[in-house]
Amino acid sequence: MNANDVITSYVNEVALQLPRKLRNDVAFELRALLQEECQAKADETGRPLDANMVVDVLHSFGHP
């Protein structure tokens, strides 16, 4: 599983718990936020973004 797959899986899990009319907007915003946070972590560490790094960021966001 690559970094984008991990983010997509997390966003989908969150979206399934939301009312249908909010899912697309919240999923879009959450995906953008997670991508920004993950890229910031990659930049901070000087390493390319990978699935393990994404999992670390997701732990700080909590269970979907």
C-alpha positions as CSV (number, residue, x, y, z in Angstrom):
1,M,0.0,0.0,0.0
2,N,1.4,3.4,-0.9
3,A,1.0,6.7,0.9
4,N,-2.0,7.8,-1.2
5,D,-3.7,4.5,-0.7
6,V,-3.4,4.9,3.1
7,I,-4.8,8.4,3.0
8,T,-7.7,7.3,0.7
9,S,-8.5,4.4,3.0
10,Y,-8.6,6.7,6.1
11,V,-10.7,9.4,4.3
12,N,-13.2,6.7,3.1
13,E,-13.6,5.4,6.6
14,V,-14.3,8.8,8.0
15,A,-16.7,9.7,5.2
16,L,-18.8,6.5,5.8
17,Q,-19.6,7.8,9.3
18,L,-20.9,11.1,8.1
19,P,-24.3,12.1,6.8
20,R,-24.5,11.4,3.0
21,K,-24.9,15.1,2.1
22,L,-21.6,16.1,3.9
23,R,-19.4,13.2,2.8
24,N,-18.0,14.6,-0.4
25,D,-17.1,18.1,1.0
26,V,-15.6,16.7,4.2
27,A,-13.7,14.0,2.4
28,F,-12.2,16.5,0.0
29,E,-11.1,18.8,2.8
30,L,-9.8,16.0,5.0
31,R,-7.8,14.6,2.1
32,A,-6.3,18.0,1.3
33,L,-5.4,18.5,5.0
34,L,-3.8,15.1,5.4
35,Q,-1.8,15.5,2.2
36,E,-0.5,18.8,3.5
37,E,0.4,17.4,6.9
38,C,2.1,14.4,5.4
39,Q,4.1,16.4,2.9
40,A,5.2,18.8,5.8
41,K,6.4,15.8,7.7
42,A,8.3,14.5,4.7
43,D,9.9,17.9,4.2
44,E,10.7,18.1,7.9
45,T,12.5,14.8,7.9
46,G,14.1,15.2,4.5
47,R,12.7,11.8,3.4
48,P,10.3,11.0,0.6
49,L,6.7,10.5,1.7
50,D,5.9,6.8,2.3
51,A,3.1,4.8,3.8
52,N,4.7,4.5,7.3
53,M,5.0,8.3,7.5
54,V,1.3,8.6,6.6
55,V,0.4,6.1,9.3
56,D,2.3,8.2,11.9
57,V,0.4,11.3,10.8
58,L,-2.9,9.5,10.9
59,H,-2.2,8.3,14.5
60,S,-2.2,11.9,15.6
61,F,-5.6,12.4,13.9
62,G,-7.1,9.4,15.7
63,H,-9.3,6.6,14.8
64,P,-11.6,7.3,11.8
